[in-house]
Amino acid sequence: MKIFKFGGASVKDAEGVKNVSMVLQSQGFEKCLLVVSAMGKTTNELEKVVEFYFKKEDYQTEIEKIKQKHIAIAEGLFSPNHVVFGEINLFFDDIVSFLRRTKSPNYNFVYDQVVSCGEMISTKIVSEYLNDNQFTNQWLDARDYIKTDDSYRDGVVNWDKTKENIETLNPFTCYVTQGFIGSDDNNFTVTLGREGSDYTGAIFAYCLNADAMTIWKDVPGVMTGDPRKFHDVTLLSHISYEEAIEMAYYGASVIHPKTLQPLQKKSIPFYVKSFLDPTREGTKVGHSDKNQSEESYILKENQTLLKISTRDFSFIAEDHMSVVFGYLSKYKIKVSLMQNSAISLALCLEDNFCNVELLNEELQKVFKTDIVKNVSLFTVRNANLENIDKFYQGKNVLLEQIAKQTFQMVTQ
């Protein structure tokens, strides 16, 4: 079986959904499982609904706007009396009903129950359209197969239960399912982290021993830099799992950080290709004597630089580090870069849950801290260290670090 993942940009409108069928015509749909994201910016729009709900503002008007957008997309794909319109109405009725009856003060729990509906609706539309156009498939609710703990917005997969569930699928049937979501032991929806649909594809690929996994993007493949941010970038046609994992960790947006590990464990080839031109080569991630190690550029924005030092000028020792990382774990804040000296520790942080102020308050009880928000982490992989002066031009550098052929700087 092969796994295809289509992101939100690929199904943002009716023409995008039609293009999915064109991709399948060129690639073949036999023994295939499609993982599909929410349409366009739907996840962002549903996040706004959750925000309005907790602020006690008019969230129902926002829901109606999202609903009408999906109905307009469906009108470009189906006849007026198609069953899909009833399905769309039911999904949006469920959102309204849930928000009316829930009493939970847990933002992350409510977030997952609401935002996950974007994937449910998009996959129903895509599945119905493909069935109407000779791509016979079965729609799956991913929550019945991917089981997690109850870490809402950042679910940890229960691999044993998930593998047991997914192995029941018929390898000769084609499926359409959702990215980004699973469920806990109480069958509440749990999302796998922002942009987690690639990870969903990798989970299914691992459990099904897939022949390959392909994600379809609006770029030709993995580039030596994001073409929207860097000039003169080129396609990396072959890279190793290790290089792809490093690039994803440092912030390469084309690959989700968790995606590679399950694929690497079973040596499942991973392709990144363009849905705009599916016949192009794209990028292959895997074992190959053609793997490249080109100088590559990654910019990770919206970071926070936190500098920590002891109040009595004593050394930053193991017990201090233990306290700091305990709080980082508590507030689900990820470290993008770390650098320490005798009496200070500098951390470049990714704060997806907006908890950095709470972290800072805790640390200030023990340490002196200095915080700088809205910084960027610039990483150069396979850097030519003899020519690094060019990277400093026009930048206010707050922190820098060189390890082997990886050069990093935090800039403001």
TARALIN-V567307 format. One record per pair of residues at least 4 apart in sequence whose ideal C-beta (glycine too) atoms are under 6 Angstrom apart, sorted by the first residue. I is the first residue (numbers start at 1). J is the second residue. D is the distance in whole Angstrom. If there is no record, write none. Layout:
BEGIN
i->I j->J d->D
i->I j->J d->D
END
This chain:
BEGIN
i->1 j->31 d->5
i->1 j->171 d->5
i->1 j->208 d->5
i->1 j->210 d->5
i->2 j->32 d->5
i->2 j->210 d->6
i->2 j->211 d->5
i->2 j->212 d->5
i->3 j->33 d->5
i->3 j->201 d->5
i->3 j->204 d->6
i->3 j->205 d->5
i->3 j->210 d->5
i->3 j->213 d->4
i->4 j->34 d->5
i->4 j->214 d->5
i->5 j->35 d->4
i->5 j->197 d->6
i->5 j->198 d->6
i->5 j->201 d->4
i->5 j->215 d->4
i->6 j->10 d->4
i->6 j->11 d->6
i->6 j->20 d->6
i->6 j->36 d->5
i->6 j->216 d->5
i->7 j->37 d->5
i->8 j->37 d->4
i->8 j->38 d->6
i->8 j->40 d->5
i->9 j->218 d->5
i->10 j->16 d->6
i->10 j->216 d->5
i->10 j->275 d->5
i->11 j->16 d->5
i->11 j->17 d->5
i->11 j->39 d->5
i->11 j->122 d->6
i->12 j->16 d->5
i->12 j->39 d->6
i->12 j->40 d->4
i->13 j->73 d->6
i->14 j->73 d->5
i->14 j->76 d->3
i->14 j->77 d->5
i->17 j->77 d->6
i->17 j->126 d->6
i->17 j->129 d->5
i->21 j->133 d->5
i->23 j->27 d->6
i->23 j->275 d->6
i->23 j->278 d->5
i->24 j->29 d->4
i->24 j->135 d->6
i->26 j->278 d->5
i->29 j->135 d->5
i->29 j->174 d->6
i->32 j->174 d->5
i->33 j->175 d->5
i->33 j->204 d->6
i->34 j->176 d->5
i->35 j->177 d->6
i->35 j->179 d->5
i->35 j->197 d->6
i->35 j->200 d->5
i->35 j->201 d->4
i->36 j->122 d->6
i->36 j->123 d->5
i->36 j->126 d->5
i->37 j->179 d->5
i->37 j->197 d->5
i->38 j->42 d->4
i->38 j->43 d->5
i->38 j->118 d->3
i->38 j->119 d->5
i->38 j->122 d->5
i->39 j->122 d->5
i->41 j->45 d->6
i->42 j->118 d->4
i->43 j->115 d->6
i->43 j->118 d->5
i->45 j->66 d->5
i->46 j->114 d->6
i->46 j->115 d->5
i->46 j->118 d->5
i->48 j->62 d->6
i->49 j->59 d->5
i->49 j->62 d->5
i->49 j->63 d->6
i->49 j->114 d->6
i->50 j->110 d->6
i->50 j->111 d->5
i->50 j->114 d->5
i->52 j->57 d->4
i->52 j->59 d->4
i->52 j->62 d->6
i->53 j->59 d->5
i->53 j->99 d->5
i->63 j->95 d->6
i->67 j->92 d->4
i->70 j->88 d->5
i->70 j->121 d->6
i->74 j->78 d->5
i->74 j->84 d->6
i->74 j->125 d->6
i->77 j->129 d->5
i->78 j->82 d->4
i->78 j->84 d->6
i->84 j->128 d->5
i->87 j->124 d->5
i->91 j->117 d->6
i->91 j->120 d->6
i->91 j->121 d->5
i->93 j->97 d->6
i->95 j->114 d->6
i->95 j->117 d->5
i->98 j->102 d->6
i->98 j->113 d->6
i->104 j->109 d->5
i->104 j->110 d->6
i->107 j->111 d->6
i->108 j->152 d->4
i->108 j->153 d->5
i->109 j->152 d->5
i->111 j->115 d->6
i->111 j->153 d->6
i->112 j->116 d->6
i->112 j->152 d->5
i->112 j->189 d->5
i->112 j->190 d->6
i->112 j->191 d->5
i->113 j->189 d->5
i->116 j->181 d->5
i->116 j->189 d->5
i->119 j->178 d->4
i->119 j->180 d->6
i->119 j->181 d->6
i->123 j->127 d->6
i->123 j->176 d->5
i->123 j->178 d->5
i->126 j->176 d->6
i->127 j->137 d->6
i->127 j->139 d->4
i->127 j->176 d->4
i->130 j->135 d->4
i->130 j->137 d->5
i->137 j->174 d->4
i->137 j->176 d->5
i->138 j->173 d->6
i->138 j->175 d->5
i->139 j->176 d->5
i->140 j->175 d->5
i->140 j->177 d->4
i->142 j->146 d->5
i->142 j->177 d->5
i->142 j->178 d->4
i->142 j->181 d->5
i->143 j->181 d->6
i->143 j->182 d->6
i->143 j->183 d->4
i->143 j->189 d->6
i->145 j->165 d->4
i->145 j->166 d->5
i->146 j->162 d->5
i->146 j->182 d->3
i->146 j->203 d->6
i->147 j->158 d->5
i->147 j->161 d->4
i->147 j->162 d->5
i->148 j->155 d->3
i->148 j->156 d->6
i->148 j->157 d->6
i->148 j->182 d->4
i->148 j->184 d->6
i->148 j->190 d->5
i->149 j->156 d->5
i->150 j->184 d->4
i->151 j->155 d->5
i->151 j->156 d->6
i->152 j->190 d->6
i->153 j->191 d->6
i->154 j->193 d->5
i->155 j->182 d->6
i->155 j->190 d->4
i->155 j->192 d->5
i->157 j->162 d->6
i->158 j->162 d->6
i->159 j->163 d->6
i->163 j->207 d->5
i->166 j->207 d->4
i->179 j->197 d->2
i->179 j->200 d->4
i->180 j->191 d->6
i->180 j->192 d->6
i->180 j->196 d->5
i->180 j->197 d->5
i->181 j->189 d->6
i->181 j->191 d->6
i->182 j->190 d->5
i->183 j->187 d->5
i->183 j->189 d->6
i->184 j->188 d->5
i->184 j->190 d->5
i->192 j->196 d->3
i->192 j->199 d->5
i->195 j->256 d->5
i->198 j->215 d->6
i->198 j->256 d->4
i->198 j->259 d->4
i->199 j->256 d->5
i->199 j->258 d->4
i->199 j->259 d->5
i->201 j->213 d->5
i->202 j->259 d->5
i->202 j->262 d->5
i->202 j->263 d->5
i->204 j->208 d->6
i->205 j->210 d->4
i->205 j->213 d->4
i->205 j->268 d->5
i->206 j->262 d->4
i->206 j->266 d->6
i->210 j->268 d->6
i->212 j->269 d->5
i->213 j->270 d->5
i->214 j->271 d->4
i->214 j->273 d->6
i->215 j->272 d->6
i->216 j->273 d->6
i->216 j->275 d->4
i->220 j->235 d->5
i->220 j->274 d->5
i->220 j->280 d->6
i->221 j->235 d->5
i->221 j->272 d->5
i->221 j->282 d->4
i->221 j->283 d->3
i->222 j->236 d->5
i->222 j->254 d->6
i->222 j->272 d->5
i->222 j->283 d->4
i->223 j->233 d->5
i->223 j->235 d->6
i->224 j->233 d->5
i->224 j->234 d->5
i->224 j->294 d->5
i->224 j->296 d->4
i->225 j->230 d->3
i->225 j->233 d->4
i->225 j->297 d->4
i->227 j->233 d->5
i->229 j->299 d->5
i->230 j->297 d->5
i->236 j->283 d->6
i->236 j->292 d->5
i->237 j->281 d->6
i->238 j->284 d->5
i->238 j->288 d->5
i->238 j->290 d->4
i->238 j->291 d->5
i->238 j->292 d->6
i->239 j->243 d->4
i->239 j->244 d->5
i->239 j->285 d->6
i->239 j->291 d->6
i->239 j->292 d->6
i->240 j->291 d->5
i->241 j->260 d->5
i->241 j->264 d->4
i->244 j->255 d->6
i->244 j->260 d->5
i->244 j->285 d->5
i->245 j->260 d->5
i->247 j->252 d->4
i->248 j->252 d->6
i->248 j->255 d->4
i->248 j->257 d->4
i->249 j->257 d->6
i->250 j->298 d->5
i->250 j->379 d->4
i->251 j->298 d->5
i->251 j->300 d->3
i->252 j->298 d->5
i->255 j->259 d->6
i->260 j->264 d->6
i->263 j->268 d->4
i->263 j->270 d->5
i->269 j->286 d->4
i->270 j->285 d->4
i->271 j->282 d->6
i->271 j->284 d->6
i->272 j->282 d->6
i->272 j->283 d->4
i->273 j->282 d->3
i->274 j->280 d->6
i->293 j->382 d->5
i->295 j->382 d->5
i->295 j->383 d->6
i->296 j->381 d->4
i->297 j->380 d->6
i->298 j->379 d->4
i->299 j->376 d->6
i->299 j->378 d->6
i->300 j->377 d->4
i->301 j->376 d->5
i->303 j->348 d->5
i->303 j->375 d->5
i->303 j->377 d->5
i->304 j->349 d->5
i->304 j->351 d->6
i->304 j->356 d->5
i->304 j->373 d->5
i->305 j->348 d->6
i->305 j->372 d->4
i->305 j->375 d->5
i->305 j->398 d->6
i->305 j->410 d->5
i->306 j->347 d->5
i->306 j->349 d->6
i->306 j->371 d->5
i->307 j->346 d->5
i->307 j->370 d->4
i->308 j->345 d->5
i->308 j->367 d->5
i->308 j->369 d->5
i->309 j->343 d->6
i->309 j->344 d->4
i->309 j->368 d->5
i->310 j->314 d->5
i->310 j->343 d->6
i->311 j->368 d->6
i->313 j->343 d->6
i->315 j->342 d->5
i->316 j->320 d->5
i->316 j->340 d->6
i->316 j->345 d->5
i->327 j->359 d->5
i->327 j->362 d->5
i->328 j->333 d->5
i->331 j->355 d->4
i->331 j->358 d->6
i->331 j->359 d->5
i->332 j->353 d->5
i->333 j->349 d->5
i->333 j->351 d->5
i->333 j->355 d->6
i->333 j->359 d->6
i->334 j->350 d->4
i->335 j->347 d->6
i->336 j->348 d->5
i->336 j->350 d->5
i->336 j->377 d->5
i->337 j->348 d->4
i->337 j->377 d->6
i->337 j->408 d->6
i->338 j->347 d->6
i->339 j->346 d->5
i->339 j->401 d->6
i->340 j->345 d->5
i->346 j->399 d->6
i->348 j->377 d->5
i->348 j->410 d->5
i->351 j->356 d->4
i->355 j->359 d->6
i->360 j->369 d->6
i->360 j->371 d->6
i->363 j->367 d->5
i->363 j->369 d->5
i->364 j->369 d->6
i->375 j->410 d->5
i->375 j->412 d->5
i->376 j->411 d->5
i->377 j->410 d->6
i->378 j->409 d->5
i->378 j->411 d->6
i->379 j->408 d->5
i->380 j->407 d->4
i->381 j->406 d->6
i->382 j->405 d->5
i->383 j->405 d->5
i->383 j->407 d->4
i->388 j->407 d->6
i->395 j->411 d->5
i->396 j->411 d->6
i->396 j->412 d->5
i->397 j->409 d->5
i->397 j->411 d->6
i->398 j->410 d->5
i->398 j->412 d->6
i->399 j->410 d->4
i->400 j->409 d->4
i->401 j->408 d->5
i->402 j->407 d->5
END
